[in-house]
Amino acid sequence: MSTIADIAGLLGPRLSTGASVRDQHGRNEAHYPPAPPDAVAFPETADEVAAIVRACAAHGTPLTAFGTGTSLEGQHLPVRGGISLDLSRMDRVLAINTEDLNAVVQPGVTRTRLNADLRGTGLFFPVDPGADASLGGMAATRASGTTAVRYGTMRENVLALQAVMADGSIIRTGSQARKSSAGYDLTHLLVGSEGTLGIITELTVRLHPLPEAVAAATCRFATVEDAVTCVIAVIQSAIPMARIELVDEMMVRGFNLHSGTDLPEKPHLFLEFHGSPTGVGEQAAAFREIAGEFGADGWQDATTTEARSALWAMRHNAHYATGALEPGKRTLATDVCVPISKLAEAVVQAQQDAAAMGLTSAIVGHVGDGNFHCGVRVNPDDAEEMARVMDFSGRLAETALRLGGTVTGEHGVGLGKRKYMAAEHGPALAWMRAVKAAFDPLGILNPGKMLPPEG
């Protein structure tokens, strides 16, 4: 391939065509089949990224950005071959501006690395999708996580970007100012574009003051409907939750199998409160009073750093804990987001649909903002079971749209959700296609993702 020869002249040994490296960049955490690229490039500067993009443009070669490979909708899979652009070596924290509450980072910096560098500053970066994802990948997929109910998603926490566009030009969008009315908001057009409009090579992200006090707790309920209705009441009461996570009884079973815990197999809420010592106590007391009205039981406090870390480590390992439910299968991980008032109906419908189809499905959710996830176990080689799982996923999407929500609140579109884009966006999909054509007229940036085929 001429593109490979051109890039090899630029990168030398930092371009690999070895089978093991290619295979690594063609794997995923979900159920999608492997899709290795023709070669993997490891740039170290924005100028090198620009040169690689120009080489791909010259030959019409597909180019797919790769962060840490943790996305669940196959965004990083080079399904049409070409070059996998591994940005892991662009991993410098370029500036920490404590007075302005922001940091400037390269895309390969992970969230845990940034927070490690922030120790001693009194600040932290809050967006926490669970996996130790790269910040560039998190921006590209508009990631969120357990703390989004209080601190927002990547959309709210990215102030500015540097990006390489499809013709190899380098642009900057946004600034360190907290707001702007100057021109089109290209920053937040690129955030969530999944590498289909440009390659992010630098980010300016918001930082937040560390809370003076942190406390966590768990409680359980007789039914998922009771737990979710409690969440709705808490949110409507304006209690400033830092995290409020639902795990259903099947997910609790997975935790017990995976982590060796002995939680009662009932729906649970995992909670965290941030603020002053007095404020945290008041928040927890107010939550507990409301939860009591919905039959909450088994309240357990986690006030030490060790206890909180263990609690959230268990929650963040939900994807792997789901795997303990039916060993030997893969997990189709899907998510939707609905208005808070419709959350109980959506979650209960998902449970009923899975049971009716004979599927093992575990539910976890960032329910404070109406977002929940279903992890469904499936054998991809069993065509009949795979068909049932895909039917379930489609019904879940239909439920979300019927209730005024979206087919994905966090995972993104990637490969799996393209089929629902027309149903969610209607005529607006044509304008999305127009944006893609304007930004990437050759269609080389992460082809096969986000937008469904025409016709």
N, C-alpha and C positions, 0 to 999 in steps of 0.2 A: 504494500500500500504506500503510495507516494506521501500521504500525510505522515505516516510513521517515519519515513526517511527524513522528512523535513523537521519533525519534532526531535528526532534522535540527534540531528545536527545541533539543535539548540540545547537539549538537556543531557545528552550523553547517557550515562548509566541511570539517570533519573527518569528514563523511559523504559518500561519493562513490558516484554511480550511473553514472559515466563508463565507457564500454565498455572502455577500455584497462586501467583499474584493476580492473574486475570480471574481465576475462580473465586478468590476472596472478594473481588469487587463485583462479582455477579451473583453473590448470595444475599439472602435477606432473612429477617426474623419471622416473616409471615409465611403464607402458603404458596407464594408465587414460585414458578419454576426458575432454576438458575438461568442467568443471562450474562455470561462473561463478555467483556469487551474484547476488541482486537488488541488493545494495548492500554497500559495505565501510565499516565504522566504525573510526575510529582513536582509541580512548580514551587518556587520559593518566593517569588515576587509578583506583583501585579503586572509588571512589564512582561514577565515570562508567560503569564496567563494570556495576556493580549496577543503575544506572538503565537501561542498555541491556537487561540481562536482564529487568528488570521490564516494559519495553515489549514485548519479545518474548513474555513469558509472557501479557501481557494480550491479545495477538492470536493466540497459538498459532503464532508465527513461528519457524522453525528458526534456530539460532544455532550457528555453527561457529568455534571459535578458530583463529587463524592465527599462526604464529611466523615462520619463515623459509621455509616451504614445502618443506623438504628431506626430509620423510618419504617412505618408499618403498612404503607400503601405502595411500596416498590418505587418510590420517587427516584432512588439512586441507581436503579437497574438499567444498564444500557441495552434495552430490548432490541435496538436496531444495530448493535455492534458499535464500531467506531472507538472513540477514545473515552476512557474514564479519567476524569480530572480530579485526582486525589489532592485535596487542599490541606492535608494534615501537617505538612511542613511549614505552612504559613500560620505559625502558632505563637506569635509574639503579642504580648500586651504592650501596646505602643504608648499609652498614656493613661494615667489615673488622675482625673481632675476633681479632687475632693470638694473644692468650693462650689463647683458647678454640678456636682453629683452626676458625673458621667465618666465613662471609660472608652478609650479607643482601642479596638482589638482587631487582629487579623482573623479570618474566618475559621481557621483551624483551632483556635482557642476553645477549650471546652468550658462549660459552666462551672465545673468544680475547680478547674485551674484558675479561672478568673476570681472566684471567691477565695481561693487560697492566696492569691496575690493581694486581695483586699483586706487580709487580716491585719489588724492594727489600725485600720482607717476609720472604723466605726460604720462602715458601709457594706452593703452586699448587693448581689444581683439575684433577684428573686425568682425568675422564671425557671420552673423545675419540672420538666417533662418526665422525670424518672430516670431514663437512660442518661448516661454521661455524654450527651450529644454535643456536637460542635456548635458554636454560636452562629456560624454561617449557615449550617444546615437548619438550625432552629429558626433563623430569620427566613430562609427560603421556604420553609413549610409553615410559617406563621404558628410556631409551636406555642403551647401553653403548659398547663400542668396543675399540680395540686394547689398552688398559691394564687392562681389566676383570679379567684373570687375577690381577693384583696388588692393584688398588685398588677393585674392585667396580664395580657398575652405579649408575645413578641411585637405585635402591632403597636401596643402602647409603650413599649420599652426600647424601640429603636428610633433614634433621633436623626441619624444621617448614615449614608452609605458611600462607599466607593464601589463601582461595578465596572466590569468589562462587558461591553455590548457585543452583539453578534458580528459586527464588522471589525472587532478588535480595538475599537476606541475605548478610552477610559474616561468615565464621568464621575462626578461627585454630586450627590443629592442631599438636601437638607443641610442642617448646621447644628451647632451646639446650643442654639437658642431653643427655648422650650416651645415656641410656637412660631408660625410663619403664615402669611397670606400671599406669598410670592410664587405665582405660577402653579402648574400642575404638581400634584404630590407624587413625584416619581419614587420617592423613598418607599412609600407604602403601596405603590404599584409593584415594586420589586419584592417587597416583603410578602411572602405567600405565593409568589409566582413559580415556586418549585424549580428554579433554574431554567425555565422556559423562555424568559425574556432577557436575562443577563446573568453574569457570574459575579456574585458578591465577593469582593476582595478586601473589604475593610468595613467595620461597623463602629458607630458611636452609639453606645447603649446607656440607658438611664441606670443610675444606682440609687439605692434607698438606704436610709439610716437603719442600722440594726435596732430591733425593738429592745427596750430596756428589760422586758421580761417576756418569757415564752412559756406556755403551758399547753399540754396536750391531754387528750382523754379519749376514751371509747365508751360507747354504750350500745345496747342491742334492743331490738324490737321484735314483736311477734310476727309482723309482716313487712314486706318491702313497702307496701302502701302506707303503713304507719310511719316508717322511717322517712319516706320522701315527703309526706304531708308535714311532718315535723320540720324538715328542711325549709319547706315553703313558708311556714309560719315564722321561722327564725329569720329568714331573709327579709320578710315583710316587716319584721319588728326592728330592722336596721341594726342588729347586733353585728359589729364589724369582725366577721370571721376571717381568720387568716387561711384556714383550710377547713373544708367540710366534705368528707369523702364517704360515699356509700359503697359497701361491699355486700352482695347478696349471699344467701346461705350456701350456694354452690361455690362462690369464691372463697368463703370461709373454709369450706371443706378443702379446697385447693391449698390455702395457707397452712392448714393443719398438716396436710400430707407433705408439703414442700419444706416448711420451716419447723416442723415438729412442735407446733403450738397445740393447745387443746381448747380453742375457743368454741363455745356452743355454736352449733350450726344453725344460726339465725342471722337475719340481716343486721349489720352493724353500721354505725357511723364512726368514722375516725375524725377527730377534731383537733384544731390548734388555734390558740388565741395569742395575739401579739399586743403589746402595749406597756403601760406602767404596771408595777406589781399590783397596785390597787385596781387598775382598769382590767387587767387580766382576770383577777378574782371576780370582779363584777360581771364580766362577760360570761365566764363559766357558770356563775350562779344563775344568770338570766337564761342561758341556754338550758341548763338542767331543769329549771322550772317549766319552761315550755315543753321540753322533751317528756317530762312527767305527765303532761296532759295527753300524750300519745302513747303512753304505756312503756316508756323507756325503762330498761332494767340493766343491772350489772355495770353500773358506772365505774370506770377504772381511770384514775388519774395517772398521767405520765409526766411528772414534773422535772425529773432529772434529764440531763443531756443524753445519758446512755439510754434511758427508757424511751425518750422521744426518737432517738436515732434508730432504735430497734423497731419501733412502731412504723416509721416511715420507710425503713428498709424493707419491711414485710410488704407494705403497700406498693412500693416501687417494683417489687419482684412479682407483681400480679401476673405478668405475661408468662413467666416461668412457672409460677404456681398453678396456673391454668393447665400447663402441660402435665402436671402430676395427676390430673383427673382421669385422663385416658392416655397412658404412656404409649409411645409409638406412633402417635398421630401428630399432625401439625395444627396450628391455631390460626383460624381466620379471625383477625382482630379488626373490629369495625366500630365506628362511633357515630353518634348523631347528637344534635343539640336542639332543644326545644324551649319555648318560653317556660319560665318557672312554674306558672300556673298549670301547665300541661304535663309536668314532669312525671307525676305519679301515674297518670294514664299511659304514658309512653313506656315507662319501665315495666309496669304490669303487663302491658300488651306484648312486650318483648319476651317476658318470661313465659307467657301463655303460648306464644307462637313456637318457641323453642321446644316446650313440652309436647305440644301437639305434633311436631315434626320428629319427635324422638331424638332430639339433639342435646348434647351436653354443652351448655352455655353458662358461662360465669359473667356476672355483671359487676363492674366497678364504675364509679362515676365521680367527676368533679361537680357534684350535684348542686353546689352553691351557685353555679352559673348555668345550670340546665344541661350540662354535657355528661353523657354516660357512654360506656364502652361495653361491648359484648365480645367475649373471647369464646369462639365456638371450635370445638375439637373436630377434626376432619382428617380422613385418609385421602389425600389428593388422587391416589390411584383407584379409589372406589368411586366410579362415575355416578352411581345412584346416590351415595351419601354426599358427594360433592354437589350434585344438583339440588339436594335438599338444603344444604348450607347456603348456596347461592340464592335459593328461593327465600330463605330466612333473611338474608342480608337485604334483598330487595324489599321484602315486606317491612323491615325496620326502616328503610329509607322512605318508603311510602307513608308509614306512620308519622315520621318526623315532619314530612312536608304537609301532610293532612292537618297536623296540629300547629302549623305556622312556623316550623323550625327549618333546620338545614341538615343535609345528608352527612355533613362532617363538621364538627366543632373544633377538632384538634388534629386528627390524623392527616388531613389533607386529601387531595383528589388522587394524585398519582395514577396508577393503573386501575385500581379497583372501583373508584367512584366516578369515572368518566361517563359511564352509562346513565348516570342520574343527572348530569349537568343540564340537559335540555329540560327535564321536568322541573328542576329547581329554578332555572334562570329564564326559560322561555326565549323571547326575542332578544334579550340581553346577551345571549350566547353568541349571536352574530357579531356584536360589538367586541366581545372578547376575542373572537377570531380575527377581527380587524386589528386589534391591538397586537396580537401575536404576529400577524403578517407585517405590520409596520416595524416592529422591533426585531424580528427574525425572519426576513423575507425568504431565506434559503431553507428555513425549517431545520437548522442543525442543532439547536439548543434543546437538549432533553426531549427528542421527538417521541411521540407515542404516549405522552403524559398530559394530564389536565383536561385537554379538549378532546371530545369524542370525534371519530371520523365523520366527515360530512356525508349526507345522503343516507 
